[in-house]
Amino acid sequence: MRDEGGTRVGWAFVATYAAAYFATSLVLIAPLLVTLALKVNALVGTERAPNSLSLIAATGSFVSLFANPVFGRLSDRTTSSYGMRRPWMLIGLVGGSLGILVVALAQTVAMVLVGWCLAQLFFNAMLAAIVAVLPDQVPVAQRGTVSGILGVCLPVASVGGSYVVNVFAGHELAMFLAPCAIGAVFVVLLVVRLEDRRLDPADRSPWSVRELLGSYYVSPRRHSDFAWAFVSRFMFLFAYALLVTFQAYYLLEHLGTAEDDVPHQVFVGTLVQSSCVVVAALLGGRISDRTGRRKALVAGPAGLYGIALFLISAADDYDGFLVGMALGGVGFGVYLAVDLALVADVLPGPESVAKDLGVLNIAGALPFSLAPAIAPAILAVGQGSYPVLYAVAGVCALVAAAAILPVRQVR
């Protein structure tokens, strides 16, 4: 990794890197937004589609949970003359696109499941390599700004993915493959431009089962700062998962929204929050680099997100919900932008960058599997009250804020 006095990267590199990161978000999010649901619906009909789609999405999430750290470890051990990260970017791009092709051509739900698992497996290999470029190439003094730019890629990819799919509506194969084609352009551009790290074969440790199992573990005693960052991200995204997974039911049951109005209200709420995320992420990352402070710009926004969830919990009309979503967007944007920079600063060591970031990805993926499983118990205790559920989510966000305070390596 480069130290604080490392060579600053230029804006051309930042733009190329951000475009490749956007591409990774695009190829993963576009099927989840529209095309995967349409494919399943065409195969099994409206009544059976929700259960089939849930099985496919949950299995794919499970694959991504385990794929990211393993491919991160493989990337860290790669001694190719082309570098440590570039080969996995290309392998992931090709393999993931083939998985999407299998989904597009599938004639059964089983084949859709196989194709989506392949896509998750290989696209997460690409993601592991691309995320590792941040600590590999970007000096500490620029990480806040760059991670702030990366923080806007997901909401932009969500909008962009919806648009691309809409352009090719009615052409099933094109709807699936167009995001892959667009993503390929940006990823290949980064591969061509990147001056990748190279690992001397003599510096690579022997491969073993213990090494493989170590792909999923970072010692919290030896690397307590990383452990606290993991806890913070997990709790923050668990709070977010509770919000987004159950907001439709919150609108129906708590605010009394008509069922036909729910899609529009969810869209408006998401648009309001995403707009705030984009602005806040760019500003937050910049401020963290200028001040050199990360902890306050992670803990504070996490606390702000908790307050936003309490506001949503207390809202008695849709306007109150939108105020909470807007405030939450500010907290969400700054948190994710600066938290990525903070994590890059507290990674255990340069020899395991991609693997350790893959472990951190577990804190990002696991909440979306656990939230739907745990929420029913919270609702049962709260006698079916969605405000109680969102109050619990608010407490989780406050815990995320508190978990950053013990971090010592950064200010």
Beta strands, then each sheet from edge to edge (+ up, - down):
end
